[in-house]
Amino acid sequence: MNDFTELIDTLAEGETANEGSRLLNQIIKECRDTGNTGSITLRITIVPKYGDGPDLEISDDLSHKSPKRNRLHTFTWVDKKGHWSRTNPDQDALPNITDISVRGDR
């Protein structure tokens, strides 16, 4: 009986195992960086070459899904007319305060 890991090591003359190892390291790093989930999928297809004969063709497809980074949220308020604002329209501005924020700063 042949071993599953032995088959993976021989797929595409070892390229599948090499690419899988590289992807595994990449996805693990990305998952740790983002705190989100990633995945690797290996699909193995086995096709009899001549009906019920002993010849088989085995092919593989290795795919991955990198974790998505969380995007920053933008908080806004809506006034009575339905217009949005980055400041609360129901709150008076503080006197003698100058806005020094830079675009893209938040």
N, C-alpha and C positions, 0 to 999 in steps of 0.2 A: 504494500500500500504506500502510495506517495503522500507526502506531507503538504499541507496547504501553504506553509511558508516556503517550502521548496519550490512550489509552482510560482509563487510571487517573485522569488529571486530569479527565475528563469524567463519571466514575461519580458518580451521585447529585448531579449539578450541582457537583462539586468537593468535596463533603463527605467522600468516601472518602479522597481525598488529604490533606485537612486532618486528619482523624482519624488516618490512618496516620502522618503526621508527628508528631502529638502523642504517639501511642502509642510510636513509635520512640524519641523522646527520653525518655519515661518508662521504657521497658524498659531502655534503655542505662544510665540512672542507677541503676535497681534492680539490674542485673547488676553494675555496678561497686561498689555498696554492699554487696551480699551475696556477691559472688564466685561466684555460681551462674548457671545458664542460664535465659534467658527466650526467648519466641518470639512472633512475629506471623504470623498466617495470613490470607491473602486468598483467598477462593473466589469465582470469577467463574462465573456460570451464564448460558448463552446458550440461549434458547428460540425456535425459529421460531414466529412468530405465526400464520401461515396455511399450514401444511404446507411446501411447497417454494417459497413466495413470498419476496420480497426483505425482508419485515419481520422484524426480530429484536427480542426483548426481552432486555436484558442486565441482570442484577442481581448484586449483590455481597454478601458477608458478610465482615466484618473482625472477627477475634477475636484474643485475645492470652492469653498465659500468663505471669504475673509469676513471677520466680524466688522460690523459697521461702527464707526465712531459716533458717539453721542453728539448731537448738535446742540449748540447753545440755544436757550430759549430767549425770546424777546418779550418783555413785559410792557404792556400798554394799558391805557385807560380810554374809555369812550365817554364823550360828553353827551349832553342831552340831545344834540342834533345828530348823533351817530358818528361824529368825527373822532378818530383815534389820536392819541397824544402820548408822548413818552413821559409826560408829567401828569400828575393827578389834577384834573380840572376843578375838583372840589376843594383843593388845598391851596391856600395862599402861598405865594412864593416868599421865601425868607428874605428880609431886606439886606442889602449890602453883600449879596452873595454873587460871585461871578462864576459862570460855568466854564471850566477849563478842560472839559473832556475833549478827547481827540476822536475823530471819526474812526470807528472800528475798535475803540478802546474797551467796549463792554462785551 
